[in-house]
Every structure is written in C-alpha cells, then in structure tokens.
Amino acid sequence: MSPGQRTRQRSTVFAAAETLPPGRTVPVRSRDGVRLHTEVFGPEDGYPIVLAHGITCAIRVWAYQIADLATDYRVIAFDHRGHGRSAVPRQRGAYSLDHLAADLDAVLEATLAPGERAVIAGHSMGGIAITSWAERYAERVRERADAVALINTTTGQLLEEVQLLSVPPWLAAGRVRTAGTLLKAFGAFPVSRAAAPASRRFVAAMAVGRDADPSVASFVYDLFAATSPAGRGGCASMLVDALGPRHIGLSNLTVPTLVIGSEKDRLLPIVSSRRIAAAAPNLTTFVELPGGHCAILERPDEVNKQLRILAEAATEELASS
C-alpha cells in the first residue's frame, strides 16, 4: 500500500471511545431490583445532563458528547437493562415500556439531588425511555427535567416506517409482519464468527449513513455484538410489540424540547422526528441533519451544540431565579 493510499484510508478504531476516561460509578437499582450501571463524568458541582442510549448500545456510544460536555457539565450516563454493564434480567416480562420508564426514573432519583433538575437526552430507545417516562410519571417531569432532547427516535408505527424492506403498497401488511419477525429474531440472535460479516453489514446499513466513517460503523457493530442476546432480544421484542398504531403520548412533556432527526435514517426515518416535533407541547428546536440513525456519532458537533444550548438556557434560568 502506498503512502497516499494509507493517508486516504480511514481508521476502523473509534478513538473517542478508546480514550474516554472512566466515570464515577453510582449504584442504581430499578423498581424491580435490576442493577443499572451508571457513571458520572465532569465536575461534581456541575449542572447535570443525563444521557440515555439506544438499543444494543452502551454508555460509550455517547463518547463524543461526554468528552465535550463533561468539560463544563456533570454528565450522567447509564446502561439500559440487558445492555453494557447493567444486569441482564432473563424473565420474558422484564422488558417493557413500563420498565424503560421506571429505569430512567430510578437513575434520576439516584443521581440528582432533592429538587435538582437536569437536561435529559435520549437517542433512539433512549428517547423512547424519556417519552414513556413522561407519559407514566407526569408529576416527575417538572420535578426532574429542565428540558429534554429526543434524538433519532419515535413514538409509534415502528414497523410501518422502518426502511427494512421495500415492497408495493398492496404487500405492506406482509412487509410489516416480516419486518417484525426479522427484527425480533435478529435482535436475539447470538453472534457467531460465521455470521459476523453478514451481521456487520446489516447493522451498519440500519444504524449509520453511507458516508459515515468506517470506524463509526465498526464501533456500532462492536456494541451490538457485545450486548447480551437476551438484552437485545428482550428490547427488540418490546419495541416491535409496543410501538404499533398507538403512539406514546406527549401531552405531559411540557418542558422545553429539542428534536433531532436524520435525513437518511433507515431505522427510525425522519418522518418520525417530524411527527414528534409537530406533537411536542413545548418544542424549542427541530433540527434535521444529514446522515443515518446515529446522529450522536455521525454529526456530534451539531448534537453537542444543541445540547449545550439547552443546558445554557437552563443554567441561565437558574441563575436568574
């Protein structure tokens, strides 16, 4: 390989995650006793920003946000049940929107001081956790949130809109059933060495845009492969079964809301973000970005900028009150 070729070749090592320093671990238990691995980064007296990741990811998927925001803010990030370093419940009924909401509430209770509020940001399933929490814990929204950010997420019609299979309109019902079956099966499928190349291509196609750096696509797949099949399968089944025609209600989400969607998102297409932006009671900003499903990795500077705007507005309001 010539020097010019080596210069043009992009690394497949995701340096941001490799250099992320460990955070301070906070013990958290959800209402059903599941241990939720939670870490805090940045100054202990900093204004809090809480981060909830998406399905088959872990705390490290927020590497760009933690590295940037923790210079000024107290960044709190946690692994969903069955993901990362959190416990893996084996019971079939241990994965639901109720559990997602309760887990987020447990993290907020354990990491925020009495009366303290935060900016709460969620990507993909993390955004679903926020809206599920607001729907089920209406009184807690004003108590714990100054603002929320919903990134590459949805509130319903998951299978109708996921760009997994392209078929004529008269075959749409069959496509929805097939997509649901495929997502559930793939989510729970143990990753073998023989299946790894095909799995890697599928995950990359769904999770990132075509112009994403290879290191990002590789990193997302590594997170997928490292996630317990029980956790992947449990959450995939939960999302497929729960996010049907009935949408998660947004009427309780009365705090300032940032919505970010991506133009080439195949997993949760931009129409989902547009719908949330139209329905949010207190929308402050709607941003449409280039790229695929992982805006937090593909367009981190813009995501970080928007999260900083939310945090700065919250701290200014605190200072003036």
Order of alpha helices (4+ residues) and beta strands (2+ residues): alpha-alpha-beta-beta-beta-alpha-beta-alpha-beta-alpha-alpha-beta-alpha-alpha-alpha-alpha-alpha-beta-alpha-beta-alpha-alpha
